Amino acid sequence: MYFRLVREWGREKGINNYSTQLNKLFEEAGEVASEINHERLDSPELVDGIGDLLVTIIILADILDIDLYNALCVAYDEIKDRKGHTSNGNFIKTETSSTDD
């Protein structure tokens, strides 16, 4: 329901420029990064920032006529069988040949 409401809100506000929306996505990501870098991990601003990231992604996908569920399925299908290891909380995929990706 909220995905539909966000798409409708973006359309009502005339948000239809993918380049501008992409810049907004980076701006919101910067706000999230600031909260995390300052270790404000329980701040309302962090929750709001992550929500704002979702809103910008939903609107950007709508502008580009990309189905978010399909995009998530494509991304998951790409990563689900990746081999690698985790180091310091980061997954590092094993290098593969270009035909494997």
C-alpha positions as CSV (number, residue, x, y, z in Angstrom):
1,M,0.0,0.0,0.0
2,Y,2.8,2.5,0.9
3,F,4.6,1.8,-2.3
4,R,1.5,2.9,-4.3
5,L,1.0,5.9,-2.0
6,V,4.6,7.0,-2.5
7,R,4.4,6.6,-6.3
8,E,1.1,8.6,-6.3
9,W,2.7,11.3,-4.1
10,G,5.7,11.6,-6.4
11,R,3.4,11.9,-9.5
12,E,1.2,14.5,-7.7
13,K,4.2,16.6,-6.9
14,G,5.5,16.4,-10.4
15,I,8.7,14.5,-9.5
16,N,9.6,13.2,-12.9
17,N,13.3,13.9,-13.5
18,Y,15.4,10.8,-13.0
19,S,18.6,12.8,-12.7
20,T,17.2,15.1,-10.1
21,Q,15.8,12.1,-8.2
22,L,19.1,10.3,-8.3
23,N,20.8,13.4,-6.8
24,K,18.1,13.3,-4.1
25,L,18.9,9.6,-3.4
26,F,22.6,10.5,-2.9
27,E,21.7,13.4,-0.6
28,E,19.6,11.1,1.5
29,A,22.3,8.5,1.5
30,G,24.7,11.1,2.8
31,E,22.3,11.9,5.7
32,V,22.2,8.2,6.6
33,A,25.9,8.0,6.4
34,S,26.3,10.9,8.7
35,E,24.2,9.3,11.4
36,I,26.0,6.0,11.1
37,N,29.5,7.6,11.0
38,H,28.6,9.5,14.2
39,E,27.3,6.2,15.7
40,R,23.8,7.6,16.2
41,L,22.4,4.2,15.5
42,D,19.2,4.7,17.5
43,S,18.4,8.2,16.3
44,P,15.0,9.1,14.8
45,E,17.0,10.8,12.0
46,L,18.5,7.5,11.0
47,V,15.1,5.9,10.8
48,D,13.8,8.9,8.8
49,G,16.8,8.9,6.5
50,I,16.4,5.2,5.7
51,G,12.8,5.9,5.0
52,D,13.7,8.8,2.8
53,L,16.1,6.5,0.9
54,L,13.2,4.1,0.3
55,V,11.0,6.9,-0.9
56,T,13.6,8.2,-3.4
57,I,14.2,4.7,-4.7
58,I,10.5,4.1,-5.1
59,I,10.0,7.3,-7.0
60,L,13.1,6.8,-9.1
61,A,12.0,3.4,-10.1
62,D,8.5,4.8,-11.0
63,I,10.1,7.5,-13.2
64,L,12.1,4.8,-15.0
65,D,9.2,2.4,-15.2
66,I,11.0,-0.2,-13.3
67,D,9.1,-2.7,-11.2
68,L,10.7,-2.8,-7.8
69,Y,9.7,-6.4,-7.0
70,N,11.2,-7.6,-10.3
71,A,14.4,-5.5,-9.6
72,L,14.7,-7.2,-6.2
73,C,14.2,-10.6,-7.7
74,V,16.8,-10.0,-10.4
75,A,19.3,-8.7,-7.7
76,Y,18.6,-11.7,-5.4
77,D,19.0,-14.2,-8.3
78,E,22.3,-12.6,-9.0
79,I,23.7,-12.8,-5.5
80,K,22.0,-15.9,-4.0
81,D,24.7,-18.4,-5.2
82,R,27.7,-16.1,-4.8
83,K,30.7,-17.7,-3.1
84,G,33.0,-15.7,-0.8
85,H,33.6,-14.9,2.8
86,T,32.8,-12.3,5.3
87,S,35.5,-10.0,6.8
88,N,34.7,-7.2,9.3
89,G,31.0,-7.5,8.5
90,N,31.6,-7.2,4.7
91,F,30.8,-10.0,2.3
92,I,33.7,-10.3,-0.2
93,K,32.8,-12.4,-3.2
94,T,35.2,-14.8,-4.7
95,E,36.5,-13.6,-8.0
96,T,35.0,-15.4,-10.9
97,S,35.4,-15.2,-14.6
98,S,33.4,-12.7,-16.5
99,T,31.1,-15.4,-17.8
100,D,30.0,-16.3,-14.3
101,D,28.5,-12.9,-13.5
